[in-house]
Amino acid sequence: MSPVPADLATGNLPTGDADVDALIGREVRRRQSTVQLLASETEPTVGVRAAMASVFDAKYAEGMPGSRYHGGCEVADDLEELAIARAGELFGAEYVNVQPLSGSAANLAVYSAFAQPGDPVLALKLEHGGHQTHGSRANFSGRWFSPLHYEVRREDELIDYDQVRDLALVHRPRILVAGAASYARPFDYPLLRQIADEAECILWVDAAHLAGVVAAGLLPSPVPYADVVTLSTNKVIRGPRGGIILAREQHREALRKAVFPFVQGGPSMHTIAAKAVACAESRTVGFAGYVRSSIDNARALGAELAARGVRVVSGGTDLHLAVIDVSALGISGAQAQYRLRAAGIVVDKAVLPFDTQPVTVGSAIRIGTPVATERGLTPELAPALADAMIGAMSTSEHAAHDRIRREITDVACG
């Protein structure tokens, strides 16, 4: 067997198309020359990229293992069964579906399995850390269902579980959702299970950002408590862009039919191959060390930023991400994102709980450390990175941004 081409690790394997090759090269250089602090991105491993570029990208395998609509699926069946077994072993799930094309597609399948249009669904409010697929009016979840939202408390910015219970018992939602895009603390799964039982509803944990931390053994697993868990394989887990569904055995048939044929057609078999690789790699000591380092870096960077006058939402983080209130600098989250990007530091703009700014502007930024950790960020480098970030956010001068960009090149850029 020939070795994996070295360029595959950087995404720079030549395509033969000069225009596309040029754009791929530009993206490689952009990533290599800037500090990547996006919570939703990771660096896929060489094995994952090799699987994505494999012959399985050409295989149409509509249906499920043992029941396909196309011929020649005997190897694809074995591959999918391998991915299912590995994900089941990694998370201890009774039922696994590895076909969802994305985390959002997995979420759509959950709604399809357990709710009808118009049914009430209770989830964390978007502005308080939730995700758009948890009832945003701009998303199918907020248009097809009747969204209800719980919030965090003003005093500590932690989830108000008394409010969760009150809303659940009054409105009797079909689904209670525990999950977030920018909430940096763990959820109380035993309490949520109790509330779901009292309200007689499905407990769904959207573990998009949590699953990799759970796989590393650094957070309690939601699987023993939830009816269904969804996750993204491209967040913390260093896998391909895609989704996985984990559930109790009793929900197998409903979820299988929801994924196919209701939500999507043929699965991406090359992505399933990459999911199998990622699940195996996520059981290693090296993976656990990488996740632990990502969390240590997020905590260290958040603490250093707080020491320089900006506030970390909820007082810190237990994850690989943190939300930083930049209003003390007299700028919005959108302005902070722009200024940091000009200085070679890539972050997301974000909103605060009870923010007065619109979602498209926000008063905060969301930082994430998985990619920077892979590229060499350590807690010892956090003070220098925090200095650069505060310096960049405090000025609109291009010369200052250019200077910071040159100075920061060796910090978390590999």
C-alpha positions in Angstrom: 0.0 0.0 0.0 1.4 3.4 -1.0 1.8 5.9 1.8 -0.5 8.9 2.2 0.8 11.8 0.2 2.4 14.4 2.6 0.4 17.2 1.0 -2.9 15.5 2.0 -2.3 16.7 5.6 -2.5 20.3 4.4 -5.3 19.9 2.0 -2.9 20.9 -0.8 -3.1 17.7 -2.9 -3.1 19.0 -6.6 -6.4 18.7 -8.4 -5.1 19.5 -11.9 -7.4 22.5 -12.0 -5.2 25.6 -11.8 -8.0 27.9 -10.5 -9.1 25.5 -7.8 -5.5 24.7 -6.9 -4.7 28.3 -6.5 -7.7 28.8 -4.1 -6.7 25.7 -2.1 -3.2 27.1 -1.8 -4.5 30.4 -0.7 -6.6 28.7 2.0 -3.6 26.7 3.2 -1.5 29.9 3.5 -4.3 31.7 5.3 -4.6 29.0 7.9 -0.9 28.7 8.3 -0.3 32.4 8.7 -3.1 33.3 11.1 -4.1 32.2 14.6 -7.3 30.1 14.3 -9.5 30.6 17.3 -12.8 29.1 16.0 -14.7 26.8 18.3 -16.4 24.9 15.5 -13.2 24.0 13.6 -10.5 21.3 14.1 -7.6 20.1 12.1 -8.7 16.7 10.6 -5.9 14.1 10.9 -4.1 12.7 7.9 -6.0 9.4 8.3 -9.3 11.3 8.1 -8.3 13.3 5.0 -7.1 10.1 3.4 -10.5 8.5 4.0 -12.3 11.5 2.6 -10.2 11.3 -0.6 -10.8 7.5 -1.0 -12.7 5.6 -3.7 -15.7 5.6 -1.4 -16.5 9.1 -2.6 -17.8 7.5 -5.8 -20.1 4.9 -4.1 -23.8 5.5 -4.1 -25.2 3.5 -1.2 -28.8 4.7 -0.7 -30.5 2.8 2.0 -29.1 1.0 5.1 -26.6 -1.8 5.5 -28.2 -5.0 4.1 -31.0 -3.0 2.5 -29.6 -0.8 -0.3 -31.3 0.5 -3.4 -28.1 0.1 -5.5 -25.9 -2.8 -6.4 -22.3 -3.3 -5.4 -22.8 -2.2 -1.8 -21.3 -5.2 0.0 -18.1 -3.4 0.9 -20.0 -0.2 1.7 -22.2 -2.2 4.1 -19.1 -3.5 6.0 -17.7 0.0 6.1 -20.9 1.5 7.6 -21.2 -1.4 10.1 -17.6 -0.7 11.2 -18.3 3.0 11.7 -21.5 2.2 13.6 -19.6 -0.3 15.9 -16.8 2.1 16.6 -19.1 5.0 17.4 -21.2 2.8 19.6 -18.1 1.6 21.5 -16.8 5.1 21.8 -20.0 6.5 23.3 -21.7 3.4 24.8 -24.8 3.9 22.7 -27.4 1.2 22.0 -28.3 2.6 18.6 -26.0 4.5 16.2 -26.7 6.2 12.8 -23.6 7.5 11.0 -25.4 8.7 7.9 -26.4 12.3 8.7 -24.6 14.6 6.3 -24.1 17.3 9.0 -25.0 18.0 12.6 -27.9 20.1 11.4 -29.1 17.2 9.3 -28.9 14.9 12.3 -31.0 17.5 14.3 -33.6 17.6 11.5 -33.9 13.9 11.7 -34.5 14.1 15.5 -37.4 16.5 15.0 -38.8 14.3 12.3 -38.7 11.2 14.5 -40.3 12.7 17.6 -42.4 15.7 16.7 -45.0 16.9 14.2 -45.2 20.4 12.7 -46.5 22.9 15.3 -45.5 20.8 18.3 -43.8 22.7 21.2 -40.1 22.2 21.6 -38.1 23.6 24.6 -34.5 24.6 24.2 -31.8 27.1 25.4 -32.4 30.5 23.9 -30.1 31.4 21.0 -28.9 34.6 22.6 -28.0 32.7 25.8 -25.8 30.2 24.0 -28.2 28.0 22.1 -28.0 27.0 18.4 -30.1 28.1 15.5 -31.5 24.6 15.0 -33.0 24.8 18.5 -35.8 27.1 17.5 -34.4 30.2 15.7 -37.1 31.8 13.6 -34.6 31.9 10.7 -34.3 28.1 10.8 -36.6 25.3 10.0 -36.8 24.5 13.7 -38.4 27.8 14.5 -40.7 27.8 11.5 -42.0 24.3 11.5 -42.3 23.9 15.3 -43.5 26.0 18.2 -40.2 27.0 20.0 -40.0 27.7 23.7 -36.8 28.9 25.3 -35.2 28.7 28.7 -32.4 31.1 29.7 -29.4 31.5 31.9 -29.6 33.5 35.1 -28.5 37.1 35.1 -26.4 36.8 38.2 -24.1 34.0 37.1 -25.0 33.3 33.5 -25.6 29.6 34.2 -28.7 27.7 33.1 -31.8 28.4 35.2 -33.0 24.8 35.8 -36.0 26.0 37.8 -37.1 27.9 34.7 -36.6 24.8 32.6 -38.8 22.8 34.9 -41.5 25.4 35.1 -41.7 25.9 31.3 -41.6 22.1 30.7 -44.5 21.4 33.1 -46.6 24.3 31.9 -46.2 23.8 28.2 -45.5 20.1 28.0 -43.1 20.2 25.0 -42.7 17.2 22.7 -38.9 17.5 23.0 -36.6 19.0 25.7 -33.3 20.0 24.1 -30.0 20.3 26.0 -27.3 21.7 23.8 -25.5 24.9 22.9 -23.3 26.7 20.4 -21.7 29.1 22.9 -22.5 27.9 26.4 -19.2 27.0 28.0 -20.4 24.9 30.9 -21.7 21.3 31.2 -25.4 20.4 31.4 -27.0 18.7 34.4 -28.1 15.5 32.6 -29.7 13.7 35.6 -31.8 16.8 36.4 -32.8 17.2 32.8 -33.8 13.5 32.7 -36.0 14.0 35.8 -37.6 17.1 34.2 -38.2 15.3 30.9 -39.8 12.4 32.8 -42.1 14.8 34.7 -43.1 16.5 31.5 -43.4 13.2 29.6 -41.2 14.4 26.8 -38.2 13.3 24.8 -34.8 14.4 26.2 -32.5 15.2 23.3 -28.9 16.3 23.9 -27.3 18.1 21.0 -23.7 17.3 21.9 -22.1 19.0 18.9 -19.4 20.7 21.0 -19.5 18.3 23.9 -19.0 14.9 22.3 -15.3 15.2 21.8 -14.8 16.2 25.4 -17.0 13.3 26.5 -15.0 10.9 24.3 -11.9 12.1 26.0 -13.4 11.3 29.4 -13.3 14.9 30.5 -17.1 15.4 30.9 -19.9 13.1 31.9 -21.7 11.4 29.0 -25.2 12.3 28.2 -25.9 8.9 26.6 -27.1 7.2 29.8 -29.7 9.9 30.4 -30.9 11.1 27.0 -33.4 9.5 24.6 -31.3 10.7 21.7 -27.9 12.4 21.3 -26.6 14.2 18.2 -23.1 15.2 17.5 -20.9 16.8 14.9 -17.7 15.0 13.9 -15.9 18.2 12.9 -16.0 19.9 16.4 -13.3 18.8 18.8 -13.4 15.3 17.3 -10.9 15.7 14.5 -13.1 14.1 11.9 -14.9 15.1 8.7 -17.9 17.5 8.4 -20.8 15.3 9.3 -23.2 14.1 12.0 -23.9 11.1 14.1 -27.0 10.1 16.0 -26.9 8.0 19.2 -30.0 6.7 20.9 -31.8 4.2 23.0 -32.7 1.0 21.2 -36.4 1.7 21.5 -36.0 4.6 19.1 -34.1 2.7 16.4 -36.9 2.4 13.9 -38.2 6.0 14.2 -34.7 7.5 13.8 -33.7 5.1 10.9 -36.8 6.2 8.9 -36.2 9.8 9.8 -32.7 9.8 8.4 -33.6 7.8 5.3 -35.8 8.3 3.4 -37.4 11.3 5.2 -34.5 13.7 5.6 -31.9 12.6 3.1 -31.1 10.1 0.3 -27.7 8.4 -0.3 -25.1 8.8 2.4 -21.6 10.1 1.7 -19.7 6.9 2.1 -16.2 8.6 2.0 -17.4 10.7 5.0 -18.6 7.6 6.8 -15.1 6.1 6.2 -13.6 9.2 7.8 -16.0 9.0 10.7 -14.8 5.4 11.3 -11.2 6.6 11.4 -12.0 9.5 13.7 -13.9 7.3 16.1 -11.0 4.9 16.4 -8.5 7.8 16.8 -10.7 9.4 19.5 -10.1 6.3 21.8 -6.4 7.0 22.0 -4.4 8.6 24.8 -3.1 11.2 22.3 -6.7 12.3 21.6 -7.5 12.7 25.2 -4.3 14.8 25.7 -5.2 17.1 22.8 -8.7 17.7 24.2 -7.3 18.3 27.7 -4.8 20.8 26.3 -7.5 22.5 24.3 -9.5 23.1 27.5 -6.4 24.2 29.4 -5.7 26.7 26.7 -9.2 28.1 26.6 -9.2 28.6 30.3 -5.7 30.2 30.3 -6.6 32.5 27.4 -9.9 33.5 29.0 -8.2 34.2 32.3 -5.5 36.3 30.6 -8.1 38.3 28.7 -10.1 38.9 31.9 -6.9 40.1 33.6 -6.7 42.7 30.8 -10.1 44.2 31.4 -12.6 42.1 29.4 -15.1 39.8 30.9 -15.5 36.0 30.4 -19.2 35.0 30.3 -20.2 32.8 33.3 -16.8 33.5 34.8 -14.8 31.0 32.8 -15.2 27.7 30.8 -15.2 24.0 31.2 -14.8 23.4 27.5 -12.6 24.3 24.5 -14.5 27.5 24.0 -15.3 30.7 25.8 -17.4 33.8 25.2 -15.7 37.1 25.8 -17.6 40.4 26.5 -15.8 43.1 24.6 -18.1 46.0 25.4 -15.6 47.3 28.0 -13.4 48.2 25.0 -16.2 50.3 23.5 -16.7 48.1 20.5 -19.2 45.5 19.3 -18.5 41.8 18.7 -18.6 42.4 14.9 -16.0 45.2 15.3 -13.8 43.0 17.5 -14.0 40.2 14.9 -13.0 42.5 12.1 -10.1 44.1 14.0 -8.7 40.7 15.1 -8.9 39.3 11.6 -6.9 42.3 10.4 -4.3 41.4 12.9 -4.2 37.7 11.9 -6.4 36.3 14.7 -9.6 34.6 13.6 -12.6 34.5 16.0 -16.4 34.5 15.8 -18.6 37.4 16.8 -21.1 36.5 19.4 -24.0 37.8 21.5 -24.2 38.0 25.3 -27.0 36.8 27.4 -29.5 39.7 27.7 -27.5 41.5 25.0 -28.8 44.8 23.7 -27.1 44.4 20.4 -28.7 42.5 17.5 -27.5 38.9 16.8 -25.7 40.0 13.7 -23.6 42.5 15.7 -23.3 41.3 19.3 -21.3 42.5 22.2 -18.9 39.5 22.4 -16.6 37.2 20.6 -16.5 33.4 20.8 -13.0 31.9 21.0 -12.1 28.2 20.5 -8.8 26.5 20.9 -8.7 23.1 19.2 -6.9 24.2 16.0 -4.5 26.5 17.9 -3.8 23.7 20.3 -2.9 21.4 17.4 -0.6 24.1 16.0 1.3 24.6 19.3 -0.6 26.9 21.6 0.2 26.3 25.3 -1.0 28.1 28.5 2.5 29.7 28.6 1.8 31.5 25.3 -1.6 32.7 26.5 -0.3 36.0 27.9 1.3 37.0 24.6 -1.8 36.0 22.7 -4.1 37.9 25.0 -1.8 41.0 24.7 -2.1 40.8 20.9 -5.8 40.4 21.0 -6.4 43.3 23.3 -4.0 45.4 21.3 -5.8 44.5 18.0 -9.3 45.1 19.4 -8.3 48.5 20.9 -7.3 50.2 17.7 -8.6 50.6 14.1 -5.2 51.6 12.7 -4.0 49.4 9.9 -0.4 49.9 10.8 -1.0 48.6 14.3 -2.8 45.6 13.0 0.0 44.8 10.6 2.6 45.1 13.4 0.6 42.7 15.7 0.1 40.3 12.8 3.9 40.1 12.3 4.5 39.7 16.1 1.9 37.0 16.5 3.1 34.8 13.7 5.0 32.4 16.0 2.2 32.2 18.6 -0.1 29.3 17.8 0.7 29.4 14.1 2.9 26.3 14.1 
